[in-house]
Structures are given as C-alpha cells and as structure tokens.
C-alpha cells in the first residue's frame, strides 16, 4: 500500500496522470481473464474477435480514429520541422 502511495506521489509530481494507472490496476486482471476465455472459445485464433458484424464495424471505426490521430500528429510534426527550417 505504501509503495502505491509513493508511486502515485511521484507520478503526480512529474505530471503523469494517475487515472490510467488506477484503471490498469483495477481492471487488468478482469481484462486478462476475459481475454483468455475469449481466446479459448476461438481456439486461439484472433480472427474470432472480428467475426460478428458489430465487432468488425467497431474495429474499423477504431482503426479510422487511430489513423486520423496519427495523421494529425505526423502533419503537426512536419509543420513544426518546416517552420524550424525557415
């Protein structure tokens, strides 16, 4: 308990958000157990997650959002490099 208190204090003092760490600690075990159950049901094939239309649609939307975010990040970096060279 003391360890996590010191870790939270260090994270807070270095402006690292504490919320994602807490979510990982609380939900990590449950997520791992659910993932293992799903993999057993799908006989170890990752494609089992995308066989249903809703899951496939949500996966496509997620990939599109990530692609847009990556594109914006890369374009911002290239714009900053172009400004530095001027």
C-alpha positions in Angstrom: 0.0 0.0 0.0 2.8 2.4 0.9 4.5 1.6 -2.4 1.5 2.6 -4.5 1.1 5.8 -2.4 4.7 6.7 -3.1 4.3 5.8 -6.8 1.2 8.0 -7.1 3.0 10.9 -5.4 5.9 10.5 -7.8 3.6 10.3 -10.8 1.7 13.4 -9.6 4.9 15.4 -9.0 6.1 14.6 -12.6 2.6 15.5 -14.1 1.9 11.9 -15.1 -1.8 11.1 -15.0 -2.8 8.7 -12.2 -6.1 7.6 -13.6 -4.8 5.3 -16.4 -2.6 3.5 -13.8 -5.5 3.0 -11.5 -7.7 1.7 -14.3 -5.0 -0.7 -15.2 -4.6 -2.0 -11.7 -8.3 -2.4 -11.1 -9.4 -3.8 -14.5 -6.2 -5.5 -15.6 -6.9 -8.9 -14.0 -10.5 -8.9 -15.2 -9.5 -8.0 -18.8 -6.8 -10.7 -18.9 -9.3 -13.3 -17.6 -11.9 -12.3 -20.2 -9.3 -12.3 -23.0 -8.1 -15.8 -22.1 -11.7 -17.0 -22.1 -12.4 -15.5 -25.5 -9.2 -17.0 -26.9 -10.1 -20.4 -25.6 -13.6 -20.1 -27.2 -12.0 -19.0 -30.5 -9.4 -21.9 -30.4 -6.6 -19.4 -30.2 -7.5 -17.5 -33.5 -7.5 -13.8 -33.1 -10.0 -13.5 -36.0 -12.7 -14.8 -33.6 -12.9 -11.2 -32.3 -13.9 -9.9 -35.7 -16.4 -12.5 -36.9 -19.5 -10.6 -35.8 -20.6 -7.6 -37.8 -20.8 -5.2 -34.9 -17.4 -6.1 -33.6 -15.9 -5.8 -37.1 -17.6 -2.4 -37.5 -16.3 -1.1 -34.2 -12.9 -2.3 -35.1 -13.0 -0.4 -38.4 -14.2 2.7 -36.7 -11.4 2.4 -34.1 -8.7 1.9 -36.8 -10.1 5.0 -38.6 -9.9 7.2 -35.5 -6.4 6.0 -34.8 -5.4 6.7 -38.4 -6.8 10.2 -38.2 -5.0 10.9 -34.9 -1.7 9.6 -36.3 -2.1 11.6 -39.5 -2.7 14.8 -37.5 0.3 14.1 -35.2 2.6 13.5 -38.2 1.4 16.6 -40.0 1.9 18.7 -36.9 5.5 17.4 -36.6 6.2 18.0 -40.3 4.8 21.6 -40.0 7.0 22.3 -36.9 10.1 21.0 -38.8 9.2 23.2 -41.8 8.9 26.2 -39.6 12.3 25.5 -38.0 14.0 25.3 -41.4 12.7 28.7 -42.5 
